[in-house]
Amino acid sequence: MRRNACCFTGHRAVAPADRAPLQTALLREVQALYARGVTAFYAGGARGFDTLAAEAVLRARETLPVALHLLLPCRDQCRSWPPGDRLRYAEILRRADSVRYIEAAYTADCMRRRNDALVAAAGYCVCYLQHDRGGTAYTVRRARAAGLEIIHLMTADPVQTALPGAE
């Protein structure tokens, strides 16, 4: 666990009404974590929350010495995305401080392995979690089990109540 590092996890589908508040909250959280000594931020490169998080780190990097590291499931992750999302993704990749691919091409477990790598890289986990199933819930569970400090943005914690013995 790295106390100077933070990972992001969140849903691909972000309600239109949540986008602007999430962008503001993400930038504020990156700044607050920097004040606590965090300089490395890890994102998984998916559409939705991951994209907003990566863009927040890039905005913060204009004034703070922070780094954006992308841990991506596979090189062809964006092949079926709409053109606008692919352009946005390409710009994030171009501006990232580092890019690491878990697999060259999609495999049945590359998304899970990407999520595990995000948790292993960090001491903090900033999340946008709306329900207790799927990849985001899995990642938050893994982060909690690994002792990461979980920071929820704009959401209650459905995983918290779903875990027996969770505090």
C-alpha positions as CSV (number, residue, x, y, z in Angstrom):
1,M,0.0,0.0,0.0
2,R,1.4,3.4,-1.0
3,R,0.3,6.3,1.1
4,N,1.5,8.8,-1.6
5,A,-0.8,7.2,-4.2
6,C,-4.5,7.1,-5.0
7,C,-6.6,5.1,-7.3
8,F,-10.0,5.8,-8.8
9,T,-12.9,3.5,-9.4
10,G,-16.4,4.3,-10.6
11,H,-19.2,3.4,-12.9
12,R,-19.1,3.9,-16.6
13,A,-22.6,5.3,-16.6
14,V,-22.6,8.7,-14.9
15,A,-26.0,10.4,-14.7
16,P,-26.0,13.7,-16.7
17,A,-27.0,15.6,-13.5
18,D,-23.9,14.1,-11.7
19,R,-21.3,15.0,-14.3
20,A,-20.5,18.6,-13.4
21,P,-20.7,18.1,-9.6
22,L,-18.4,15.0,-10.0
23,Q,-15.9,17.0,-12.0
24,T,-15.8,19.7,-9.2
25,A,-15.6,17.1,-6.5
26,L,-12.9,15.2,-8.2
27,L,-10.7,18.2,-8.7
28,R,-11.3,19.2,-5.1
29,E,-10.4,15.7,-3.9
30,V,-7.2,15.6,-5.9
31,Q,-6.2,18.9,-4.4
32,A,-7.0,17.7,-0.9
33,L,-5.1,14.5,-1.3
34,Y,-2.1,16.4,-2.6
35,A,-2.2,18.4,0.6
36,R,-2.0,15.0,2.4
37,G,1.1,14.0,0.5
38,V,-0.5,12.1,-2.5
39,T,1.3,12.8,-5.8
40,A,0.6,9.7,-7.8
41,F,-2.9,9.1,-9.2
42,Y,-4.0,5.8,-10.9
43,A,-7.0,5.5,-13.3
44,G,-8.3,2.6,-15.2
45,G,-9.1,4.4,-18.4
46,A,-12.8,3.3,-18.7
47,R,-15.5,5.6,-20.0
48,G,-17.5,7.6,-17.4
49,F,-16.0,8.1,-13.9
50,D,-12.5,7.0,-14.9
51,T,-12.4,9.6,-17.7
52,L,-13.6,12.3,-15.4
53,A,-11.0,11.3,-12.7
54,A,-8.2,11.3,-15.2
55,E,-9.2,14.7,-16.6
56,A,-9.3,16.1,-13.0
57,V,-5.8,14.9,-12.4
58,L,-4.6,16.5,-15.6
59,R,-6.3,19.8,-14.6
60,A,-4.7,19.7,-11.2
61,R,-1.3,19.0,-12.8
62,E,-1.5,22.5,-14.3
63,T,-0.7,23.9,-10.8
64,L,0.4,20.9,-8.7
65,P,3.3,18.4,-9.1
66,V,1.0,15.4,-9.5
67,A,1.2,12.5,-11.9
68,L,-1.5,10.6,-13.8
69,H,-0.7,6.9,-14.3
70,L,-3.0,4.8,-16.4
71,L,-3.5,1.1,-15.7
72,L,-5.4,-0.2,-18.6
73,P,-7.0,-3.6,-19.1
74,C,-5.9,-4.0,-22.8
75,R,-4.7,-2.0,-25.8
76,D,-8.0,-2.4,-27.6
77,Q,-10.2,-1.3,-24.7
78,C,-11.8,1.6,-26.7
79,R,-12.4,-0.2,-30.0
80,S,-16.2,-0.2,-29.8
81,W,-16.5,3.3,-28.2
82,P,-18.2,6.2,-30.0
83,P,-15.7,8.4,-31.9
84,G,-16.0,11.3,-29.4
85,D,-15.1,9.1,-26.5
86,R,-12.2,7.6,-28.4
87,L,-10.7,11.1,-29.1
88,R,-11.1,12.0,-25.4
89,Y,-9.4,8.7,-24.4
90,A,-6.5,9.3,-26.9
91,E,-5.9,12.8,-25.4
92,I,-5.8,11.3,-21.9
93,L,-3.3,8.7,-23.0
94,R,-1.2,11.3,-24.7
95,R,-1.0,13.5,-21.6
96,A,-0.6,10.7,-19.0
97,D,2.7,10.4,-17.2
98,S,2.7,6.6,-17.7
99,V,0.5,4.0,-19.4
100,R,0.6,0.3,-18.5
101,Y,-1.5,-2.4,-20.2
102,I,-2.5,-5.5,-18.3
103,E,-2.9,-7.5,-21.5
104,A,-2.2,-6.8,-25.2
105,A,-5.8,-7.8,-26.1
106,Y,-9.0,-8.3,-24.2
107,T,-9.2,-11.4,-22.0
108,A,-11.9,-12.7,-19.7
109,D,-10.1,-11.5,-16.6
110,C,-8.2,-8.3,-17.8
111,M,-10.7,-5.9,-16.3
112,R,-10.5,-7.7,-12.9
113,R,-6.7,-7.8,-13.0
114,R,-6.7,-4.1,-13.9
115,N,-8.9,-3.4,-10.8
116,D,-6.5,-5.4,-8.7
117,A,-3.5,-3.5,-10.0
118,L,-5.2,-0.2,-9.2
119,V,-5.7,-1.3,-5.6
120,A,-2.2,-2.6,-5.3
121,A,-0.8,0.7,-6.4
122,A,-2.6,2.9,-3.9
123,G,-3.2,3.9,-0.3
124,Y,-6.4,5.8,-1.1
125,C,-9.3,4.9,-3.3
126,V,-11.7,7.6,-4.5
127,C,-14.9,6.1,-5.8
128,Y,-18.2,6.8,-7.4
129,L,-20.3,3.8,-6.2
130,Q,-24.1,3.5,-6.7
131,H,-24.7,-0.2,-6.1
132,D,-23.1,-3.2,-4.6
133,R,-22.4,-5.3,-7.7
134,G,-20.1,-5.1,-10.7
135,G,-16.5,-4.0,-11.2
136,T,-16.7,-0.9,-9.1
137,A,-18.1,-2.7,-6.1
138,Y,-15.5,-5.4,-6.5
139,T,-12.7,-2.8,-6.5
140,V,-14.1,-1.0,-3.5
141,R,-14.3,-4.4,-1.6
142,R,-10.7,-5.2,-2.6
143,A,-9.5,-1.7,-1.5
144,R,-11.2,-2.0,1.8
145,A,-9.8,-5.5,2.4
146,A,-6.3,-4.1,1.5
147,G,-6.7,-1.3,4.1
148,L,-7.0,1.6,1.6
149,E,-8.8,4.7,2.8
150,I,-12.0,4.9,0.8
151,I,-13.3,8.3,-0.2
152,H,-16.9,8.2,-1.6
153,L,-17.9,11.0,-4.0
154,M,-21.6,11.8,-4.2
155,T,-22.8,8.5,-3.0
156,A,-23.6,6.4,0.0
157,D,-21.7,3.2,0.4
158,P,-23.8,0.2,-0.7
159,V,-20.8,-2.1,-0.4
160,Q,-20.3,-1.1,3.3
161,T,-23.7,-2.5,4.2
162,A,-23.3,-5.6,2.0
163,L,-20.0,-6.7,3.7
164,P,-20.4,-8.7,6.9
165,G,-18.3,-7.3,9.6
166,A,-17.6,-4.0,7.8
167,E,-17.2,-1.0,10.0
